[in-house]
Amino acid sequence: MELNLDKSLFVVTGSSSGFGKAIAEQLVKEGATVIINARGEEKLEALKHKYSGQIEILLGDITTDAVISDLVRTVGRRKLDGIVINAGGPPAKSFINTEITDWDNAYESLLRWKVKLTQELLEKFEAQSYGRILYIESVSVKQPIENLVLSNSLRMAVVGFVKTLSQEMADKGITLNILAPGYHATPAMERLFANKSLLLGITPDEARKEFEKETKVGHLGDPKDFASLAVWLLSPHSGFITGQTISVDGGLVKGSMG
Protein backbone atom coordinates (compact mmCIF):
# COMPACT_ATOMS: atom_id res chain seq x y z
CA MET A 1 0.00 0.00 0.00
CA GLU A 2 1.24 3.48 -0.88
CA LEU A 3 0.99 5.57 2.30
CA ASN A 4 1.44 8.93 0.53
CA LEU A 5 4.00 10.20 3.04
CA ASP A 6 6.63 11.37 0.58
CA LYS A 7 7.86 14.86 1.52
CA SER A 8 5.69 14.92 4.65
CA LEU A 9 7.02 16.28 7.94
CA PHE A 10 6.63 14.49 11.26
CA VAL A 11 7.89 14.79 14.82
CA VAL A 12 8.74 11.69 16.84
CA THR A 13 9.65 12.16 20.49
CA GLY A 14 11.53 9.54 22.47
CA SER A 15 13.14 8.41 19.24
CA SER A 16 16.59 7.27 20.34
CA SER A 17 15.42 3.68 20.90
CA GLY A 18 12.43 1.37 21.13
CA PHE A 19 9.11 2.34 19.58
CA GLY A 20 10.14 5.92 18.79
CA LYS A 21 13.20 4.86 16.84
CA ALA A 22 11.29 2.16 14.95
CA ILE A 23 8.54 4.61 13.96
CA ALA A 24 11.01 7.30 12.90
CA GLU A 25 12.89 4.85 10.70
CA GLN A 26 9.70 3.58 9.07
CA LEU A 27 8.55 7.14 8.34
CA VAL A 28 11.88 7.92 6.69
CA LYS A 29 11.61 4.78 4.55
CA GLU A 30 8.20 6.04 3.40
CA GLY A 31 9.84 9.26 2.19
CA ALA A 32 9.05 11.57 5.09
CA THR A 33 11.28 14.06 6.87
CA VAL A 34 11.36 13.45 10.62
CA ILE A 35 12.31 15.69 13.51
CA ILE A 36 13.61 13.24 16.09
CA ASN A 37 13.82 14.06 19.77
CA ALA A 38 15.43 12.49 22.81
CA ARG A 39 18.12 13.26 25.37
CA GLY A 40 20.75 10.89 23.98
CA GLU A 41 22.70 12.91 21.42
CA GLU A 42 24.92 10.06 20.23
CA LYS A 43 21.99 7.83 19.25
CA LEU A 44 20.19 10.69 17.50
CA GLU A 45 23.32 11.60 15.55
CA ALA A 46 23.66 7.97 14.45
CA LEU A 47 20.13 8.05 13.05
CA LYS A 48 20.78 11.34 11.29
CA HIS A 49 23.94 9.93 9.72
CA LYS A 50 22.09 6.78 8.61
CA TYR A 51 19.30 8.74 6.94
CA SER A 52 21.11 11.81 5.68
CA GLY A 53 18.82 14.59 4.51
CA GLN A 54 15.63 13.23 6.07
CA ILE A 55 16.40 13.57 9.77
CA GLU A 56 16.48 16.71 11.90
CA ILE A 57 17.52 16.56 15.55
CA LEU A 58 15.94 18.28 18.52
CA LEU A 59 18.01 17.37 21.57
CA GLY A 60 16.53 17.61 25.06
CA ASP A 61 13.93 16.49 27.55
CA ILE A 62 10.57 16.89 25.81
CA THR A 63 8.75 16.82 29.15
CA THR A 64 10.06 20.33 29.86
CA ASP A 65 8.42 23.54 28.69
CA ALA A 66 11.73 24.82 27.29
CA VAL A 67 12.19 21.90 24.89
CA ILE A 68 8.53 22.01 23.86
CA SER A 69 9.07 25.67 22.92
CA ASP A 70 12.22 24.68 21.01
CA LEU A 71 10.20 22.12 19.09
CA VAL A 72 7.56 24.66 18.09
CA ARG A 73 10.32 26.97 16.83
CA THR A 74 11.99 24.12 14.94
CA VAL A 75 8.79 23.28 13.08
CA GLY A 76 8.24 26.97 12.39
CA ARG A 77 5.90 27.80 9.53
CA ARG A 78 6.30 24.48 7.79
CA LYS A 79 3.34 22.18 7.35
CA LEU A 80 3.45 19.52 10.05
CA ASP A 81 1.67 16.34 9.02
CA GLY A 82 1.77 14.63 12.39
CA ILE A 83 3.48 13.91 15.67
CA VAL A 84 4.22 10.84 17.74
CA ILE A 85 4.03 11.71 21.43
CA ASN A 86 6.16 9.17 23.21
CA ALA A 87 8.47 8.98 26.23
CA GLY A 88 9.51 6.62 29.00
CA GLY A 89 7.42 5.80 32.03
CA PRO A 90 7.80 6.24 35.79
CA PRO A 91 9.52 3.75 38.13
CA ALA A 92 7.99 0.32 38.64
CA LYS A 93 6.35 0.38 42.07
CA SER A 94 3.42 -1.04 43.97
CA PHE A 95 1.06 1.45 45.60
CA ILE A 96 2.33 0.73 49.11
CA ASN A 97 5.88 1.59 48.03
CA THR A 98 5.02 5.00 46.57
CA GLU A 99 5.42 8.40 48.19
CA ILE A 100 3.26 11.38 47.25
CA THR A 101 6.26 12.83 45.41
CA ASP A 102 6.21 9.78 43.13
CA TRP A 103 2.66 10.73 42.11
CA ASP A 104 3.68 14.36 41.54
CA ASN A 105 6.55 13.21 39.34
CA ALA A 106 4.33 10.77 37.46
CA TYR A 107 1.91 13.60 36.63
CA GLU A 108 4.83 15.56 35.19
CA SER A 109 6.30 12.65 33.24
CA LEU A 110 3.10 11.02 31.97
CA LEU A 111 0.41 13.67 31.58
CA ARG A 112 1.32 17.34 31.91
CA TRP A 113 3.85 17.60 29.08
CA LYS A 114 1.58 15.74 26.67
CA VAL A 115 -1.22 18.19 27.33
CA LYS A 116 1.20 21.12 26.96
CA LEU A 117 2.69 19.83 23.69
CA THR A 118 -0.75 19.12 22.26
CA GLN A 119 -1.90 22.62 23.16
CA GLU A 120 1.15 24.18 21.52
CA LEU A 121 0.68 22.37 18.18
CA LEU A 122 -3.10 22.25 17.95
CA GLU A 123 -3.43 25.73 16.46
CA LYS A 124 -1.09 24.77 13.62
CA PHE A 125 -3.06 21.61 12.87
CA GLU A 126 -6.33 23.56 12.94
CA ALA A 127 -4.94 26.18 10.54
CA GLN A 128 -3.90 23.38 8.16
CA SER A 129 -7.23 21.55 8.58
CA TYR A 130 -5.10 18.43 8.88
CA GLY A 131 -3.04 16.59 11.45
CA ARG A 132 -2.28 13.18 12.86
CA ILE A 133 -1.52 13.00 16.59
CA LEU A 134 -0.50 9.60 17.91
CA TYR A 135 0.24 8.85 21.58
CA ILE A 136 2.24 5.81 22.63
CA GLU A 137 1.00 4.67 26.02
CA SER A 138 0.73 1.12 27.43
CA VAL A 139 -1.53 -1.88 27.47
CA SER A 140 -1.95 -1.02 31.16
CA VAL A 141 -4.76 1.36 30.14
CA LYS A 142 -6.75 -1.75 29.18
CA GLN A 143 -5.49 -4.16 31.83
CA PRO A 144 -3.41 -3.02 34.84
CA ILE A 145 0.12 -4.41 35.10
CA GLU A 146 1.28 -5.44 38.56
CA ASN A 147 3.79 -3.15 40.30
CA LEU A 148 3.16 -0.35 37.80
CA VAL A 149 0.59 1.62 39.78
CA LEU A 150 1.90 5.01 38.62
CA SER A 151 1.75 4.10 34.94
CA ASN A 152 -1.57 2.27 35.36
CA SER A 153 -3.13 5.38 36.88
CA LEU A 154 -1.75 8.39 35.03
CA ARG A 155 -1.90 6.86 31.56
CA MET A 156 -5.65 6.50 32.04
CA ALA A 157 -5.80 10.29 32.33
CA VAL A 158 -4.11 10.54 28.91
CA VAL A 159 -6.82 8.31 27.45
CA GLY A 160 -9.48 10.58 28.93
CA PHE A 161 -8.10 13.80 27.51
CA VAL A 162 -7.28 12.30 24.10
CA LYS A 163 -10.76 10.82 23.71
CA THR A 164 -12.39 14.12 24.69
CA LEU A 165 -10.18 16.21 22.41
CA SER A 166 -10.71 13.82 19.50
CA GLN A 167 -14.43 14.60 19.66
CA GLU A 168 -13.71 18.33 19.55
CA MET A 169 -11.38 17.98 16.55
CA ALA A 170 -13.23 15.30 14.57
CA ASP A 171 -14.62 17.66 11.92
CA LYS A 172 -11.37 19.61 11.49
CA GLY A 173 -9.28 16.99 9.69
CA ILE A 174 -7.35 16.20 12.88
CA THR A 175 -7.21 12.70 14.34
CA LEU A 176 -5.96 11.69 17.76
CA ASN A 177 -5.31 8.06 18.62
CA ILE A 178 -3.45 5.99 21.18
CA LEU A 179 -1.43 2.84 20.68
CA ALA A 180 -1.27 0.68 23.80
CA PRO A 181 1.67 -1.72 23.44
CA GLY A 182 2.02 -4.89 25.42
CA TYR A 183 5.37 -6.56 26.02
CA HIS A 184 7.81 -5.80 23.22
CA ALA A 185 11.55 -6.33 22.84
CA THR A 186 12.52 -2.77 23.80
CA PRO A 187 15.01 -1.36 26.32
CA ALA A 188 12.11 -0.22 28.51
CA MET A 189 11.26 -3.86 29.24
CA GLU A 190 14.61 -4.39 30.92
CA ARG A 191 13.48 -2.50 34.03
CA LEU A 192 10.43 -4.74 34.27
CA PHE A 193 12.60 -7.84 33.98
CA ALA A 194 14.86 -6.50 36.73
CA ASN A 195 11.95 -5.59 38.99
CA LYS A 196 10.25 -8.96 38.57
CA SER A 197 13.48 -10.85 39.16
CA LEU A 198 13.95 -9.05 42.48
CA LEU A 199 10.36 -9.65 43.56
CA LEU A 200 10.38 -13.36 42.70
CA GLY A 201 14.03 -14.14 43.43
CA ILE A 202 14.69 -15.31 39.88
CA THR A 203 17.13 -14.30 37.16
CA PRO A 204 16.26 -11.51 34.68
CA ASP A 205 16.19 -14.12 31.90
CA GLU A 206 13.68 -16.19 33.86
CA ALA A 207 11.66 -13.03 34.44
CA ARG A 208 11.66 -12.40 30.70
CA LYS A 209 10.22 -15.87 30.13
CA GLU A 210 7.46 -15.11 32.63
CA PHE A 211 6.45 -12.06 30.57
CA GLU A 212 6.54 -14.15 27.41
CA LYS A 213 4.17 -16.67 29.01
CA GLU A 214 1.66 -13.88 29.71
CA THR A 215 1.66 -12.95 26.03
CA LYS A 216 -0.58 -15.49 24.31
CA VAL A 217 1.45 -15.59 21.10
CA GLY A 218 4.33 -16.83 23.24
CA HIS A 219 6.96 -14.19 22.52
CA LEU A 220 7.69 -10.50 22.89
CA GLY A 221 6.58 -8.14 20.16
CA ASP A 222 8.85 -6.67 17.50
CA PRO A 223 9.00 -2.82 17.55
CA LYS A 224 9.20 -2.83 13.74
CA ASP A 225 5.81 -4.53 13.49
CA PHE A 226 4.42 -2.03 15.99
CA ALA A 227 5.82 0.80 13.87
CA SER A 228 4.02 -0.42 10.74
CA LEU A 229 0.65 0.17 12.42
CA ALA A 230 1.78 3.50 13.86
CA VAL A 231 2.88 4.78 10.46
CA TRP A 232 -0.44 3.78 8.88
CA LEU A 233 -2.26 5.73 11.60
CA LEU A 234 -0.04 8.71 10.75
CA SER A 235 -0.97 8.48 7.07
CA PRO A 236 -3.87 10.07 5.17
CA HIS A 237 -5.53 6.62 4.97
CA SER A 238 -6.49 6.72 8.68
CA GLY A 239 -8.79 9.73 8.48
CA PHE A 240 -11.88 7.80 9.66
CA ILE A 241 -10.16 6.51 12.81
CA THR A 242 -10.00 8.88 15.75
CA GLY A 243 -10.33 8.74 19.52
CA GLN A 244 -9.27 5.09 19.61
CA THR A 245 -6.99 3.26 22.03
CA ILE A 246 -5.64 0.27 20.13
CA SER A 247 -3.95 -2.60 21.93
CA VAL A 248 -0.87 -4.12 20.31
CA ASP A 249 -0.31 -6.88 22.81
CA GLY A 250 -0.05 -10.39 21.38
CA GLY A 251 -3.22 -11.42 23.18
CA LEU A 252 -2.24 -10.17 26.63
CA VAL A 253 -5.50 -8.32 27.34
CA LYS A 254 -8.23 -10.79 28.24
CA GLY A 255 -11.23 -8.44 28.15
CA SER A 256 -13.59 -8.44 25.16
CA MET A 257 -12.98 -4.71 24.62
CA GLY A 258 -9.20 -5.16 24.65
LINNORGI-V707149 format. One record per pair of residues at least 6 apart in sequence whose ideal C-beta (glycine too) atoms are under 8 Angstrom apart, sorted by the first residue. I is the first residue (numbers start at 1). GAP is how many residues later the second one is. If there is no record, write none. Layout:
I GAP
I GAP
This chain:
1 231
1 236
3 27
3 228
3 229
3 232
3 233
3 234
4 231
4 232
4 233
5 22
5 25
5 26
5 27
5 76
5 226
5 229
5 230
6 24
6 25
6 26
7 24
7 25
7 26
8 19
8 23
8 24
8 25
8 73
8 74
9 23
9 24
9 25
9 26
9 66
9 69
9 70
9 71
9 72
10 17
10 22
10 23
10 24
10 25
10 70
10 71
10 72
10 73
10 74
10 224
11 23
11 24
11 26
11 47
11 60
11 64
11 69
11 71
11 72
11 73
12 8
12 11
12 12
12 15
12 22
12 23
12 24
12 25
12 71
12 72
12 74
13 7
13 24
13 25
13 49
13 70
13 71
13 72
13 73
13 74
13 104
14 6
14 23
14 24
14 48
14 72
14 73
14 74
14 122
15 6
15 8
15 9
15 19
15 21
15 22
15 23
15 29
15 32
15 69
15 71
16 20
16 22
16 23
16 24
16 27
16 28
16 31
17 21
17 23
17 26
17 169
17 170
18 166
18 168
18 169
18 170
18 205
19 67
19 117
19 162
19 165
19 167
19 204
19 207
19 208
19 211
20 16
20 18
20 64
20 66
20 116
21 22
21 26
21 202
22 201
22 202
22 204
22 205
23 61
23 63
23 203
23 204
23 207
23 208
24 10
24 12
24 23
24 31
24 60
25 22
25 26
25 202
26 198
26 201
26 202
26 204
26 205
27 7
27 204
27 207
28 6
28 23
28 26
28 27
30 201
32 22
32 49
33 21
33 22
33 23
34 20
34 21
34 22
35 21
35 22
35 23
35 36
35 39
35 40
36 8
36 11
36 12
36 19
36 20
36 21
36 22
37 7
37 20
37 21
37 22
37 23
37 25
37 30
37 34
38 6
38 21
38 24
39 20
39 21
39 22
41 16
41 18
44 13
44 15
45 12
47 8
48 7
48 8
48 9
56 18
58 9
58 12
58 13
58 16
60 6
60 7
60 10
61 6
62 6
62 9
62 25
62 51
62 55
63 24
63 45
63 46
63 49
63 50
64 49
65 51
68 45
68 48
68 49
68 52
69 51
71 46
71 49
72 48
72 49
75 46
75 49
79 49
80 41
80 44
80 45
80 48
80 51
81 49
81 50
81 51
81 153
82 49
82 50
82 51
82 52
82 152
83 34
83 38
83 48
83 49
83 50
83 51
84 50
84 52
84 146
84 150
85 29
85 32
85 33
85 48
85 49
85 50
85 51
86 49
86 50
87 22
87 26
88 21
88 100
89 20
89 21
89 49
89 59
89 61
89 62
89 66
89 99
90 12
90 15
90 16
90 19
90 20
90 60
90 61
90 64
91 11
91 59
91 100
92 55
92 56
92 99
92 100
92 103
93 9
93 54
93 55
93 56
93 57
94 52
94 53
94 55
95 54
98 51
98 52
102 48
103 47
106 44
106 45
106 47
106 48
107 47
110 40
110 41
110 44
110 45
110 47
110 48
111 43
111 46
111 47
111 50
114 21
114 44
114 47
115 46
118 15
118 47
121 10
121 12
122 47
122 52
124 7
125 6
125 8
125 44
125 47
125 48
125 49
126 43
126 46
126 48
128 45
129 43
129 44
130 43
130 44
131 42
131 43
131 44
132 42
132 43
132 101
132 102
132 103
132 106
133 41
133 42
133 43
133 44
134 42
134 43
134 44
134 45
134 96
134 99
134 100
135 23
135 27
135 41
135 42
135 43
135 44
136 42
136 43
136 45
136 94
137 18
137 21
137 22
137 41
137 42
137 43
137 44
137 108
138 7
138 10
138 13
138 17
138 42
138 43
139 6
139 41
139 42
139 43
139 108
139 109
139 110
139 113
139 114
140 8
140 11
140 12
140 15
140 40
141 11
141 14
141 15
141 17
141 18
141 37
141 39
141 104
142 38
142 103
142 105
142 107
142 111
142 113
142 115
142 116
143 109
143 110
143 111
143 112
143 115
144 8
145 6
145 7
147 48
147 49
147 52
148 44
158 20
159 19
159 86
162 14
162 15
162 16
162 81
162 83
163 80
163 82
165 11
166 9
166 10
166 11
166 76
166 77
167 76
169 6
169 7
169 73
170 72
170 73
173 66
174 68
175 58
175 63
175 64
175 66
175 67
176 66
176 67
177 56
177 61
177 64
177 65
177 66
177 67
177 68
177 69
178 66
178 67
178 68
179 47
179 50
179 51
179 54
179 66
179 67
179 69
180 65
180 66
180 67
180 68
180 69
181 40
181 45
181 67
181 68
182 33
182 39
182 65
182 66
182 67
182 68
182 70
182 71
183 6
183 9
183 28
183 29
183 31
183 32
183 37
183 38
183 66
183 67
183 69
184 36
184 37
184 38
184 39
184 42
185 35
185 36
185 37
185 38
186 37
189 19
189 22
189 31
190 14
192 15
192 19
193 11
193 12
193 14
193 15
193 18
194 10
194 13
196 6
196 11
196 14
196 15
197 6
197 7
197 9
197 10
200 6
200 7
200 10
202 8
208 12
211 9
212 6
212 7
212 8
214 38
215 6
215 34
215 35
215 36
215 37
216 34
216 35
216 36
217 33
217 34
219 31
220 30
221 27
221 28
221 29
226 22
229 17
229 19
232 6
233 8
247 6
247 11
249 9
